[in-house]
């Protein structure tokens, strides 16, 4: 029997923000008890990555199961709200996607949460394989007014604007529970569902459930450069974790938990208040802190509890895995770059070599991870790190191993020749600079 699939994506979560990844307790206690429970009952990946250190490019890869660099919209770092109405910067409706291919395989499909892949009428979740959509189109909104950085109201039901009072994280969680409640009878009768639950938490602005009073002021600048702290940040994660608990309770209540694959991750590394220890850097960086993220898979029918894997993987691999498990078939004209991890999920000891490539317009960054080693370029500086021994990327081995350095550089260049170049009009959108805060 095909599993139900729930793909949970947090936004700008740091590698060590969760208890199960070594995160510290908050003043109120455990930050992520429900997510930690998923890890304890399933498999936790210690060397998994996002396709990009910034949000919308990763989401292109998630949807298409291919390197995002093949699409013009994904060369924006990231798509910003000023692109509203642009007919080029988004996920083309003609492309096969994970939800469209799963729908072809008999799944009912829904997205609750963040889209960030272009605006209607040219783009949108309902045009790319989802039967239902409730969420935001922009990259970030205020948690109470639900307005984008442009000031536009940005909460949708389908493609229609929707007004709803409440804290956005809770609204998304309750909508996800409602979806499971509505799909449960069909799932038990043999019609599985695919639910994308893409939170905005813990993305700025730094608002907890109790911070509605600051929303009018924050609306003037959603980057919230003069606010927030680690305490509010951890509370935002905890609110998301509570919602995931509500969702798991619904699965258990309907007898669906055993045969539902729940995958949890982040779209990229952490931002201002995140904990990335022991990694360096964060969002927008190709150092480990910008791209190495939590990956948790929970599926009691197939994944042994308490499993830990060091398999290298990235976002598009997980989407390819879901497609295979759901019986979907890739489109012949769009061969996948993602590689299924099904064999790893069933046996944590299974391992295969998985070269991983990245490229960023921002600071002319490039990276290649293969085996223990990583080639990295930032601005005009090149580095070679043994990541297994030096996850913090402090010991540059380039001069000690010039042959390895040259070989990995050439391997990256050959890969880069296989994808479109970055066009001159591609934009990099930074929310803050050294004028706002010291370099991390």
ROLUMLUM-189272 format. One record per residue: x, y, z of N, C-alpha, C in turn; residue number from 1. Coordinates in steps of 0.001 Angstrom, whole numbers. Example, Ala and Ser with C-alpha at 12.3 -4.5 7.8 and 13.67 -1.06 7.14 Angstrom:
# residues 2
npx|npy|npz|capx|capy|capz|cpx|cpy|cpz|pos
13190|-5690|7800|12300|-4500|7800|13200|-3300|7800|1
12850|-2250|7080|13670|-1060|7140|12900|30|7870|2
END
This chain:
# residues 440
npx|npy|npz|capx|capy|capz|cpx|cpy|cpz|pos
851|-1189|0|0|0|0|890|1244|0|1
613|2181|-892|1427|3391|-971|1311|4202|316|2
2417|4805|751|2331|5633|1964|1707|6987|1673|3
1035|7541|2657|763|8970|2631|2100|9675|2841|4
2238|10890|2328|3509|11613|2422|3247|13037|2907|5
3979|13439|3934|3916|14810|4441|5323|15382|4412|6
5492|16463|3670|6800|17096|3456|6793|18414|4236|7
7412|18428|5412|7422|19614|6268|8724|20376|6045|8
8606|21637|5671|9774|22482|5430|9689|23713|6328|9
10660|23857|7215|10772|25080|8002|11546|26109|7192|10
11656|27314|7705|12211|28425|6924|13350|29087|7703|11
14574|28951|7199|15762|29557|7820|16101|28924|9167|12
15857|27649|9334|16178|26962|10584|17653|26600|10622|13
18313|26841|11757|19721|26511|11903|19952|25032|12148|14
21149|24558|11811|21473|23136|11912|21311|22613|13334|15
21632|23419|14337|21590|22961|15730|20478|23624|16530|16
19416|24072|15861|18311|24696|16584|17421|23684|17290|17
17437|22439|16831|16573|21397|17382|17309|20596|18445|18
16582|20124|19437|17189|19304|20466|17877|18075|19921|19
17268|17439|18913|17838|16200|18364|19091|16453|17540|20
19422|17705|17268|20675|18064|16604|21617|18816|17550|21
21419|18608|18835|22330|19178|19811|21966|20545|20320|22
20775|21035|19988|20384|22382|20398|20202|22515|21904|23
20496|23683|22417|20334|23970|23835|18854|24111|24182|24
18534|23887|25429|17182|24162|25891|16968|25671|25992|25
15729|26085|25780|15357|27484|25947|15013|27752|27406|26
14728|28996|27740|14316|29333|29093|13069|28570|29513|27
12203|28251|28532|10959|27552|28837|11101|26032|28791|28
12281|25532|28390|12500|24093|28310|12862|23639|26909|29
12472|22412|26566|12811|21811|25282|12150|22588|24147|30
12941|22996|23170|12432|23792|22055|11582|22950|21108|31
11978|21694|20891|11385|20911|19787|11031|19484|20183|32
10227|19262|21221|9952|17890|21670|9266|17017|20623|33
8371|17576|19833|7642|16762|18851|8525|16391|17662|34
9332|17341|17198|10261|17021|16113|11313|16028|16610|35
11781|16226|17843|12737|15284|18418|12135|13879|18491|36
10842|13798|18754|10165|12498|18828|10109|11849|17439|37
9917|12660|16406|9971|12107|15047|11339|11503|14768|38
12402|12198|15175|13755|11700|14954|13995|10414|15738|39
13544|10385|16989|13748|9197|17818|12993|7996|17261|40
11861|8250|16627|11066|7164|16071|11364|6867|14620|41
12358|7553|14048|12673|7351|12637|14152|7474|12379|42
14518|8230|11345|15912|8340|10918|16313|9810|10868|43
17514|10072|11397|18080|11415|11400|19348|11414|10558|44
19428|12377|9632|20593|12499|8748|21504|13599|9284|45
22787|13281|9408|23733|14232|9993|24500|15028|8944|46
24468|14598|7673|25201|15304|6624|24323|15511|5403|47
23104|16010|5665|22183|16331|4592|22174|17824|4319|48
21849|18199|3100|21998|19583|2653|20738|20095|1975|49
20635|21413|1915|19651|22089|1078|20268|22357|-288|50
19426|22468|-1306|19926|22746|-2652|20511|24140|-2791|51
20185|25010|-1860|20673|26395|-1909|20707|26968|-502|52
21539|27994|-265|21512|28664|1029|20482|29791|1100|53
19559|29820|157|18493|30826|194|17213|30193|-358|54
16076|30728|64|14819|30001|18|14270|29613|-1351|55
13934|30558|-2225|13224|30161|-3445|14039|29225|-4344|56
15365|29370|-4502|16078|28382|-5311|15932|26952|-4792|57
15981|26780|-3468|15776|25441|-2911|14394|24913|-3264|58
13395|25780|-3249|12031|25335|-3524|11843|24932|-4995|59
12568|25584|-5907|12554|25124|-7296|13065|23688|-7388|60
14155|23381|-6687|14722|22031|-6714|13778|21027|-6061|61
13155|21433|-4960|12195|20562|-4286|11079|20159|-5235|62
10566|21112|-5981|9427|20849|-6843|9788|20059|-8094|63
10930|20368|-8698|11268|19762|-9991|12158|18531|-9881|64
12801|18338|-8705|13730|17223|-8487|14952|17336|-9387|65
15249|18550|-9802|16393|18845|-10664|17145|20039|-10094|66
18412|20183|-10495|19146|21367|-10069|18383|22621|-10483|67
18204|23502|-9530|17413|24708|-9752|18019|25628|-10794|68
19317|25499|-11020|20013|26410|-11933|19529|26270|-13376|69
18730|25253|-13665|18207|25055|-15020|17072|26026|-15331|70
16546|26733|-14317|15386|27597|-14498|15734|29047|-14201|71
15263|29957|-15038|15600|31368|-14886|15137|31925|-13544|72
13936|31571|-13114|13431|32112|-11858|14290|31747|-10666|73
14910|30577|-10727|15732|30111|-9610|17082|30799|-9546|74
17407|31590|-10535|18672|32325|-10515|18543|33650|-9767|75
17321|33984|-9349|17131|35078|-8408|17516|34584|-7010|76
18176|35409|-6236|18637|34992|-4914|18117|35949|-3843|77
16875|35801|-3372|15814|34949|-3905|14857|35773|-4760|78
13757|35127|-5251|12660|35892|-5845|12142|36861|-4781|79
11996|38134|-5121|11481|39087|-4140|10093|39577|-4541|80
9439|40226|-3603|8044|40608|-3816|7876|41641|-4926|81
8977|42287|-5329|8890|43240|-6441|8654|42533|-7776|82
8816|41209|-7804|8613|40460|-9043|7142|40126|-9293|83
6266|40553|-8412|4841|40260|-8581|4365|40763|-9932|84
3750|39879|-10709|3304|40214|-12045|4304|39875|-13130|85
5535|39526|-12756|6553|39142|-13732|6231|37746|-14264|86
6189|37595|-15581|5791|36335|-16203|6973|35408|-16450|87
8167|35801|-16014|9359|34985|-16219|9896|34392|-14923|88
9727|35098|-13827|10352|34708|-12574|9403|33853|-11733|89
9384|32567|-12046|8547|31626|-11316|8706|30232|-11869|90
7963|29297|-11297|7994|27901|-11724|7008|27709|-12872|91
7491|27470|-14107|6573|27340|-15245|5545|26232|-15037|92
4303|26541|-15323|3227|25575|-15127|3357|24367|-16038|93
4124|24487|-17103|4283|23376|-18049|5224|22288|-17537|94
6000|22588|-16498|6990|21624|-16025|6360|20564|-15133|95
6784|19294|-15282|6347|18272|-14329|6963|18554|-12960|96
6198|18301|-11916|6646|18561|-10548|6376|17339|-9674|97
6933|17367|-8481|6653|16286|-7542|5150|16124|-7304|98
4406|17187|-6975|2971|16977|-6771|2223|16576|-8031|99
2601|17098|-9189|1866|16722|-10409|2098|15262|-10762|100
3316|14780|-10573|3617|13385|-10894|3017|12436|-9859|101
2960|12858|-8590|2277|12039|-7589|770|12037|-7835|102
232|13156|-8273|-1197|13195|-8610|-1493|12235|-9752|103
-597|12192|-10737|-764|11228|-11834|-730|9792|-11325|104
-36|9564|-10204|83|8220|-9625|-1047|7908|-8649|105
-2030|8814|-8535|-3208|8522|-7726|-3287|9244|-6401|106
-2382|10174|-6141|-2394|10912|-4887|-3288|12142|-4969|107
-3895|12486|-3850|-4484|13808|-3672|-3395|14711|-3100|108
-3347|15944|-3533|-2192|16792|-3237|-2626|18146|-2680|109
-1839|18668|-1740|-2140|19982|-1169|-862|20638|-675|110
-827|21955|-781|220|22767|-182|-420|23682|847|111
71|23591|2070|-298|24524|3124|983|25257|3509|112
976|26594|3322|2148|27361|3724|2747|28172|2588|113
4070|28218|2579|4812|29129|1706|5040|28526|319|114
4761|29307|-711|4982|28924|-2103|6301|29518|-2608|115
6378|30824|-2777|7598|31565|-3125|8215|31118|-4445|116
7345|30785|-5412|7824|30356|-6732|7098|31114|-7843|117
6814|32383|-7591|6172|33207|-8598|4693|33411|-8317|118
4150|34442|-8939|2787|34880|-8640|1833|34586|-9789|119
544|34346|-9473|-467|34279|-10523|-525|35618|-11256|120
-966|35634|-12519|-1601|34501|-13207|-635|33547|-13900|121
655|33885|-13973|1581|33005|-14690|1955|31768|-13872|122
2016|31914|-12550|2522|30841|-11703|1600|30629|-10507|123
1782|29497|-9844|1023|29241|-8624|917|27766|-8330|124
653|27403|-7081|570|25989|-6690|-472|25193|-7461|125
-1631|25801|-7707|-2689|25073|-8411|-2332|24825|-9868|126
-1351|25544|-10402|-904|25362|-11789|260|24381|-11872|127
763|23933|-10709|1945|23062|-10686|1718|21773|-9906|128
485|21290|-9900|249|19941|-9403|-488|19814|-8094|129
-755|20920|-7413|-1491|20826|-6153|-2988|20979|-6395|130
-3779|20078|-5811|-5234|20182|-5879|-5740|21331|-5016|131
-5049|21568|-3890|-5468|22592|-2944|-4265|23429|-2532|132
-4532|24702|-2249|-3490|25577|-1721|-4090|26518|-703|133
-3428|26615|438|-3725|27630|1428|-2400|28143|1953|134
-2112|29430|1744|-834|29918|2219|-455|31248|1611|135
864|31492|1562|1383|32761|1066|2151|32532|-232|136
2137|33526|-1082|2892|33487|-2331|4285|34098|-2175|137
4432|35041|-1256|5678|35781|-1095|6709|34984|-302|138
7883|35577|-128|8943|34917|618|8788|35025|2115|139
8064|36038|2584|7841|36213|4004|6732|37214|4225|140
5993|37058|5315|4918|37977|5652|4911|38195|7155|141
4210|39238|7578|3986|39445|8996|3090|38323|9522|142
3382|37838|10713|2651|36688|11260|1222|37022|11671|143
879|38312|11792|-458|38699|12233|-1250|39425|11154|144
-616|40364|10442|-1332|41072|9386|-1333|40282|8086|145
-385|39348|7949|-235|38507|6762|53|39346|5521|146
804|40429|5714|1199|41294|4611|2656|41063|4244|147
2966|41192|2966|4315|40988|2450|5161|42235|2685|148
6468|42177|2384|7301|43376|2520|6815|44567|1698|149
6052|44313|628|5499|45414|-162|4289|46061|513|150
3779|45412|1550|2574|45891|2203|1302|45267|1683|151
1408|44396|666|242|43717|111|-209|42595|1040|152
-1523|42425|1181|-2037|41265|1898|-1675|40016|1099|153
-1129|39010|1757|-564|37874|1027|-943|36549|1680|154
-2213|36327|1878|-2711|35030|2318|-3798|34614|1340|155
-3669|33381|814|-4533|32935|-274|-5204|31612|66|156
-6416|31453|-419|-7107|30176|-475|-7299|29890|-1949|157
-6578|28912|-2474|-6482|28763|-3918|-5745|29966|-4479|158
-6351|30657|-5425|-5748|31879|-5971|-6513|33126|-5547|159
-7401|32950|-4585|-8188|34075|-4092|-7622|34567|-2769|160
-7541|35894|-2621|-7113|36454|-1353|-8025|36002|-229|161
-7441|35763|936|-8212|35205|2054|-7839|35939|3329|162
-8816|36386|4065|-8582|37060|5347|-8889|36083|6481|163
-7974|36007|7420|-8166|35137|8578|-7388|35732|9746|164
-8026|35800|10881|-7392|36356|12076|-6585|35255|12760|165
-5355|35589|13124|-4580|34622|13881|-3105|34658|13567|166
-2363|33887|14349|-916|33758|14227|-614|32766|13120|167
172|33164|12136|296|32408|10896|755|30967|11110|168
1714|30744|11989|2190|29378|12222|1050|28487|12687|169
235|28988|13609|-899|28196|14091|-1942|27991|12998|170
-2171|29022|12188|-3142|28892|11097|-2716|27772|10148|171
-1427|27742|9802|-939|26682|8912|-1083|25306|9570|172
-728|25208|10833|-814|23915|11521|-2251|23402|11546|173
-3179|24283|11866|-4579|23862|11951|-5135|23504|10575|174
-4700|24205|9534|-5126|23860|8170|-4592|22479|7778|175
-3359|22172|8184|-2786|20856|7877|-3570|19755|8593|176
-3929|19998|9852|-4745|19029|10586|-6095|18844|9898|177
-6698|19934|9469|-7980|19850|8765|-7850|19023|7491|178
-6738|19196|6773|-6547|18428|5544|-6478|16934|5848|179
-5718|16567|6867|-5629|15146|7239|-7003|14621|7638|180
-7748|15401|8400|-9095|14970|8791|-9961|14699|7562|181
-9858|15564|6551|-10690|15405|5361|-10217|14278|4453|182
-8930|13994|4461|-8380|12962|3592|-8371|11571|4234|183
-8658|11493|5525|-8443|10245|6265|-9254|9074|5727|184
-10541|9285|5479|-11365|8167|4993|-10831|7634|3678|185
-10483|8531|2768|-9945|8089|1490|-8613|7382|1642|186
-7777|7879|2535|-6472|7251|2750|-6634|5837|3287|187
-7551|5652|4208|-7787|4302|4737|-8358|3380|3674|188
-9068|3959|2692|-9681|3155|1624|-8724|2924|456|189
-7512|3488|529|-6524|3210|-514|-6179|4367|-1424|190
-6677|5581|-1138|-6302|6757|-1924|-5376|7619|-1072|191
-4066|7567|-1315|-3118|8275|-445|-3119|9776|-712|192
-2536|10522|222|-2413|11964|45|-965|12398|175|193
-675|13505|-502|628|14172|-399|371|15581|95|194
894|15890|1285|717|17212|1882|2075|17886|2037|195
2234|19032|1383|3384|19889|1627|2980|20882|2709|196
3688|20860|3840|3440|21800|4924|4685|22662|5063|197
4650|23828|4441|5827|24677|4336|5634|25920|5213|198
6160|25820|6423|6040|26914|7389|6882|28119|6962|199
6515|29286|7485|7405|30440|7408|8303|30511|8643|200
7958|29844|9700|8759|29839|10928|10077|29097|10707|201
11171|29588|11313|11297|30784|12147|11859|32006|11407|202
11420|32193|10177|11804|33340|9349|11332|34642|10005|203
12098|35720|9787|11654|37034|10271|10270|37383|9718|204
9522|38302|10343|9843|39086|11538|9760|38238|12806|205
10412|38717|13866|10579|37928|15080|9361|38109|15987|206
8298|37377|15655|7028|37494|16368|6603|36135|16904|207
6381|36067|18195|5813|34869|18785|4294|34995|18794|208
3654|33979|19299|2197|33968|19384|1668|35130|20238|209
2502|35664|21110|2070|36709|22041|2476|38115|21596|210
2905|38275|20351|3477|39547|19921|2619|40318|18924|211
1327|40113|18951|461|40844|18013|600|42351|18182|212
943|42800|19370|1021|44237|19626|2163|44916|18878|213
3183|44151|18426|4291|44787|17710|4091|44767|16199|214
3064|44060|15724|2867|43903|14280|2722|45230|13543|215
1963|46222|14052|1849|47488|13299|3192|48171|13079|216
4078|48085|14051|5384|48717|13897|6286|47897|12984|217
6252|46581|13132|7082|45693|12310|6712|45803|10841|218
5443|46097|10554|4981|46189|9170|5761|47214|8360|219
6399|48169|9038|7172|49187|8337|8468|48619|7761|220
8933|47530|8337|10132|46847|7836|10124|45414|8348|221
9673|44482|7498|9521|43097|7938|10854|42418|8248|222
11974|43004|7778|13267|42427|8146|13527|42551|9643|223
12808|43441|10313|12818|43551|11776|14250|43671|12303|224
14980|44609|11724|16407|44737|12012|16697|45249|13417|225
15710|45856|14060|15946|46411|15390|15265|45593|16483|226
14855|44360|16155|14124|43563|17140|14533|42107|17132|227
13831|41346|17954|14102|39918|18069|15242|39606|19011|228
15313|38344|19423|16399|37832|20250|16315|36308|20228|229
17271|35652|20844|17259|34188|20789|16048|33612|21501|230
15495|34332|22461|14361|33811|23221|13092|33808|22380|231
12820|34913|21671|11647|34940|20797|11837|33967|19631|232
13058|33863|19126|13346|32956|18019|13051|31506|18401|233
13506|31108|19572|13269|29723|20000|11792|29478|20253|234
11109|30483|20749|9672|30326|20955|8945|30147|19618|235
9403|30823|18566|8808|30657|17243|8979|29221|16750|236
10153|28645|16978|10374|27248|16608|9432|26353|17406|237
9279|26673|18685|8431|25854|19555|6972|25893|19103|238
6499|27049|18649|5133|27124|18130|4969|26197|16918|239
5957|26201|16025|5923|25288|14889|5923|23849|15364|240
6759|23548|16333|6839|22186|16873|5502|21750|17474|241
4830|22658|18172|3516|22321|18724|2544|21945|17609|242
2580|22698|16514|1699|22400|15385|1988|21051|14772|243
3267|20691|14691|3630|19370|14178|3106|18286|15116|244
3097|18571|16411|2485|17647|17359|1004|17465|17109|245
300|18575|16815|-1127|18470|16495|-1341|17610|15246|246
-470|17782|14270|-588|17014|13033|-360|15534|13286|247
660|15204|14064|928|13791|14371|-218|13184|15180|248
-802|13972|16085|-1961|13471|16836|-3102|13119|15883|249
-3303|13941|14862|-4365|13664|13891|-4087|12373|13134|250
-2840|12164|12733|-2491|10918|12033|-2756|9709|12918|251
-2375|9791|14184|-2623|8671|15101|-4118|8467|15326|252
-4844|9541|15461|-6280|9451|15722|-7004|8742|14580|253
-6523|8932|13362|-7160|8306|12196|-6499|6979|11806|254
-5544|6538|12577|-4885|5272|12272|-3989|5330|11055|255
-3435|6509|10761|-2639|6699|9550|-1146|6847|9827|256
-755|6946|11081|648|7256|11386|1603|6168|10920|257
1197|4915|11000|2094|3806|10671|2567|3862|9222|258
1660|4197|8321|2015|4181|6899|2028|5588|6299|259
2491|6553|7064|2685|7910|6554|4149|8287|6693|260
4778|8632|5575|6148|9130|5589|6098|10620|5896|261
6705|11012|7014|6809|12418|7393|8278|12806|7300|262
8579|13779|6463|9949|14271|6307|9991|15709|6780|263
10979|16021|7615|11153|17373|8132|12522|17911|7745|264
12563|19189|7316|13833|19815|6961|13710|21334|7028|265
14727|22027|6526|14702|23478|6353|15092|23805|4922|266
14647|24957|4440|14955|25330|3060|16397|25792|2899|267
17034|26197|3978|18443|26623|3946|18915|26753|5386|268
20163|27164|5567|20702|27317|6902|20118|28499|7640|269
20520|28627|8902|19927|29609|9788|20325|31038|9487|270
19539|31955|10051|19771|33379|9853|20273|34013|11145|271
19747|35171|11547|20367|35986|12597|20493|35317|13961|272
19425|34693|14451|19429|34191|15819|19588|32673|15893|273
19889|32053|14785|19950|30597|14747|21241|30076|15369|274
21208|28775|15680|22376|28063|16196|22805|27063|15128|275
23974|27277|14544|24484|26378|13508|25658|25521|13986|276
25961|25555|15260|27133|24845|15770|27145|23374|15330|277
28318|22863|14903|29637|23522|14883|29947|24221|13555|278
28945|24485|12763|29166|24978|11408|29364|26483|11395|279
29987|26970|10330|30269|28392|10144|29351|28951|9051|280
28933|30203|9217|28120|30853|8203|26643|30562|8393|281
25851|30992|7419|24409|30816|7495|23781|31160|6164|282
22547|31560|6203|21787|31877|4999|22606|32758|4050|283
22608|32421|2774|23337|33087|1682|24781|32617|1545|284
25245|31730|2430|26636|31270|2385|26717|29815|1944|285
27748|29488|1166|28006|28089|810|28966|27415|1783|286
29350|28099|2864|29939|27375|3980|28849|26486|4573|287
29258|25517|5397|28323|24490|5858|27094|25064|6567|288
27265|26160|7293|26137|26719|8019|25024|27248|7140|289
25309|27489|5880|24288|27980|4970|23523|26903|4241|290
24111|25685|4193|23495|24641|3370|23251|23316|4100|291
24003|23043|5186|23734|21786|5892|22552|22007|6830|292
21547|21159|6732|20280|21367|7436|19800|20059|8061|293
18881|20153|9017|18279|18930|9557|17491|18178|8486|294
17601|16868|8516|16754|15994|7702|16292|14852|8600|295
14992|14755|8784|14397|13723|9630|13323|13018|8815|296
13334|11691|8852|12324|10895|8148|11678|9927|9134|297
10361|9954|9201|9598|9124|10148|8551|8345|9364|298
8643|7030|9412|7712|6153|8689|7764|4787|9377|299
6985|4598|10420|7100|3375|11227|6988|2085|10434|300
6233|2085|9348|6067|855|8566|7342|424|7862|301
8290|1330|7689|9473|988|6888|10803|1442|7491|302
10810|2488|8315|12065|3045|8827|12260|2620|10272|303
13375|1973|10595|13613|1570|11990|13794|2777|12900|304
13275|2695|14110|13383|3794|15064|14831|3983|15503|305
15177|5244|15759|16488|5557|16295|17627|5465|15305|306
17330|5419|14019|18380|5268|13007|19057|6606|12732|307
20349|6542|12440|21133|7722|12088|21927|7410|10828|308
21911|8315|9855|22619|8109|8597|23546|9274|8310|309
24733|8948|7781|25671|9973|7317|25639|10108|5794|310
24627|9523|5149|24514|9625|3704|24425|11080|3270|311
25229|11452|2275|25143|12795|1709|23913|12872|812|312
23173|13948|932|21948|14114|155|21586|15582|154|313
20669|15950|-736|20178|17320|-772|18693|17323|-1112|314
18094|18485|-1106|16637|18599|-1178|16036|17792|-2318|315
16599|17905|-3505|15992|17238|-4663|16049|15716|-4541|316
16973|15178|-3743|17023|13730|-3519|15805|13269|-2724|317
15410|14055|-1743|14242|13695|-954|12973|13731|-1800|318
12863|14712|-2676|11694|14756|-3550|11685|13563|-4502|319
12877|13189|-5022|12967|12006|-5878|12594|10747|-5103|320
12943|10698|-3830|12585|9557|-2978|11074|9445|-2841|321
10418|10578|-2569|8967|10579|-2421|8284|10147|-3713|322
8829|10602|-4833|8243|10212|-6106|8318|8698|-6295|323
9477|8114|-5994|9623|6661|-6148|8716|5901|-5190|324
8684|6326|-3930|7852|5623|-2950|6373|5717|-3307|325
5981|6817|-3951|4587|6984|-4338|4230|6349|-5670|326
5205|5706|-6318|4925|5046|-7594|4846|6001|-8759|327
5326|7239|-8592|5328|8192|-9692|6481|7950|-10641|328
6330|8415|-11862|7345|8225|-12891|7880|9567|-13380|329
9202|9731|-13432|9747|10976|-13981|9318|11172|-15432|330
9225|12415|-15852|8897|12733|-17230|10139|12503|-18088|331
9974|11833|-19198|11119|11469|-20042|11891|12685|-20536|332
11213|13814|-20700|11887|15019|-21198|12605|15807|-20112|333
12381|15402|-18868|12987|16129|-17748|13612|15130|-16773|334
14721|14506|-17166|15359|13509|-16286|15784|14136|-14963|335
15654|13369|-13897|15907|13896|-12563|17397|14020|-12292|336
17749|15083|-11560|19067|15185|-10957|19056|14578|-9565|337
17903|14564|-8933|17768|13960|-7614|17886|12448|-7684|338
18413|11855|-6635|18603|10409|-6525|17807|9886|-5338|339
17020|8847|-5542|16177|8306|-4481|17022|7750|-3332|340
16541|8004|-2119|17192|7506|-903|16436|6324|-306|341
15596|5679|-1088|14763|4611|-548|15606|3521|121|342
16721|3141|-489|17546|2077|81|18141|2495|1422|343
18442|3784|1577|19000|4291|2836|17929|4305|3924|344
16705|4679|3570|15633|4720|4558|15374|3347|5153|345
15545|2320|4360|15283|965|4850|16493|363|5560|346
17666|948|5359|18887|444|5990|19845|1611|6191|347
19926|2102|7425|20751|3277|7714|22226|3025|7425|348
22640|1778|7382|24031|1459|7090|24377|1528|5617|349
23351|1585|4774|23598|1672|3335|24132|3063|2998|350
25115|3103|2104|25746|4385|1763|26209|4339|319|351
26046|5433|-406|26563|5509|-1768|27188|6883|-1977|352
28148|6949|-2879|28817|8219|-3146|27855|9163|-3849|353
27795|10397|-3351|26829|11366|-3878|27495|12727|-4002|354
28106|13041|-5161|28650|14392|-5344|27531|15431|-5307|355
27779|16545|-4642|26795|17617|-4496|27418|18928|-4945|356
26703|19659|-5807|27221|20896|-6395|26339|22080|-6028|357
26992|23235|-5849|26274|24480|-5603|26933|25620|-6366|358
26131|26647|-6609|26628|27878|-7222|25786|29042|-6712|359
26448|30161|-6423|25736|31367|-5997|26266|32576|-6745|360
25339|33411|-7212|25702|34707|-7767|26300|35586|-6667|361
25699|35534|-5501|26171|36305|-4352|27609|35917|-3996|362
28501|36847|-4096|29918|36689|-3768|30613|35637|-4653|363
30036|35360|-5821|30645|34424|-6788|31019|33101|-6123|364
30116|32588|-5316|30420|31373|-4558|30229|30120|-5405|365
31019|29119|-5099|30859|27797|-5691|31268|26751|-4664|366
30699|25561|-4761|31057|24497|-3826|30788|23140|-4442|367
31611|22174|-4046|31447|20774|-4417|31778|19931|-3198|368
30853|19098|-2784|31097|18127|-1715|31110|16741|-2337|369
32214|16018|-2126|32298|14639|-2583|33126|13861|-1572|370
32536|12812|-1009|33209|12061|33|33481|12946|1239|371
34681|12847|1774|35049|13650|2942|35370|15096|2591|372
35506|15406|1307|36125|16657|892|35133|17667|322|373
35516|18951|461|34702|20027|-88|35612|21082|-709|374
35299|21396|-1950|35931|22524|-2655|35001|23716|-2508|375
35563|24864|-2121|34763|26058|-1879|35469|27280|-2443|376
34701|28147|-3072|35218|29435|-3534|34267|30524|-3062|377
34823|31577|-2459|34051|32731|-2014|34796|33979|-2466|378
34141|34819|-3250|34812|35955|-3872|35975|35414|-4718|379
37176|35875|-4477|38329|35395|-5256|39159|34365|-4493|380
38623|33853|-3399|39375|32942|-2539|38882|31515|-2696|381
39825|30584|-2850|39493|29175|-2989|39991|28402|-1766|382
39229|27351|-1419|39535|26570|-229|39310|25087|-513|383
39981|24272|287|39775|22827|265|39697|22357|1710|384
38593|21707|2064|38397|21264|3442|38070|19779|3492|385
38612|19108|4496|38164|17765|4843|37014|17938|5828|386
35800|17865|5341|34629|18187|6147|34419|17166|7259|387
34756|15920|7001|34591|14904|8033|35443|15227|9257|388
36660|15703|9031|37555|16050|10133|37367|17476|10602|389
36834|18335|9732|36832|19783|9992|35527|20397|9483|390
34423|20051|10133|33122|20558|9696|33041|22073|9822|391
33912|22661|10622|33882|24102|10826|34642|24863|9747|392
35286|24144|8829|35960|24750|7681|36966|25817|8117|393
37879|25401|8963|38912|26314|9450|40301|25935|8949|394
40505|24686|8504|41837|24221|8104|41873|24042|6589|395
42345|25066|5883|42377|25063|4421|43518|24172|3931|396
43172|23078|3241|44154|22091|2808|44607|22304|1369|397
44237|23431|768|44498|23645|-659|45986|23556|-1000|398
46843|24157|-205|48277|24143|-513|48917|22802|-211|399
48363|22076|733|48919|20759|1066|48511|19691|50|400
47364|19896|-604|46865|18886|-1550|46476|19570|-2856|401
47462|20111|-3568|47147|20862|-4796|46510|20000|-5877|402
46864|18719|-5959|46276|17863|-6993|44791|17641|-6738|403
44449|17367|-5486|43031|17197|-5148|42271|18496|-5403|404
42875|19603|-5040|42261|20909|-5249|41985|21140|-6738|405
42971|20872|-7567|42817|21077|-9006|41756|20137|-9582|406
41751|18901|-9108|40800|17912|-9615|39359|18315|-9265|407
39147|18763|-8039|37791|19140|-7635|37350|20442|-8314|408
38295|21374|-8497|37960|22594|-9239|37504|22249|-10648|409
38232|21375|-11335|37874|21000|-12704|36550|20252|-12734|410
36288|19441|-11725|35017|18722|-11670|33859|19714|-11525|411
34052|20731|-10680|33006|21746|-10536|32819|22515|-11842|412
33905|22888|-12495|33807|23645|-13741|33094|22843|-14828|413
33373|21532|-14899|32698|20685|-15887|31201|20640|-15614|414
30832|20526|-14334|29404|20547|-13988|28786|21904|-14349|415
29471|22970|-14039|28949|24308|-14303|28717|24538|-15793|416
29527|23910|-16622|29339|24023|-18068|28072|23322|-18540|417
27515|22449|-17698|26332|21682|-18091|25026|22394|-17763|418
25105|23544|-17105|23899|24279|-16723|23977|25689|-17283|419
22832|26389|-17396|22848|27736|-17966|23670|28702|-17122|420
24292|29671|-17758|25039|30695|-17010|24085|31638|-16287|421
24628|32355|-15319|23833|33350|-14600|23704|34593|-15481|422
22497|35020|-15815|22345|36186|-16694|22667|37482|-15958|423
23025|38517|-16674|23403|39785|-16032|22290|40422|-15217|424
21027|40139|-15556|19927|40796|-14854|19450|40026|-13623|425
20096|38903|-13303|19723|38158|-12097|20058|38986|-10863|426
19142|39016|-9900|19313|39887|-8742|19673|39101|-7482|427
20402|39771|-6613|20692|39283|-5273|20040|40254|-4301|428
19164|39743|-3447|18420|40600|-2519|18859|40306|-1093|429
19596|41220|-523|20063|41090|856|19221|41976|1761|430
18750|41431|2842|17901|42198|3733|18663|43103|4666|431
19934|42855|4829|20730|43673|5737|22190|43552|5363|432
23020|44417|5938|24441|44450|5615|25243|44710|6884|433
26529|44929|6706|27392|45220|7848|27008|46523|8542|434
26277|47379|7850|25801|48608|8488|24753|48316|9566|435
24089|47160|9438|23024|46805|10368|23520|45957|11527|436
24511|45109|11273|25034|44239|12323|26407|43730|11907|437
27253|43368|12859|28582|42876|12517|28511|41559|11751|438
29579|41255|11024|29631|39998|10284|29622|38827|11261|439
28883|37790|10907|28814|36633|11800|30106|35837|11749|440
END
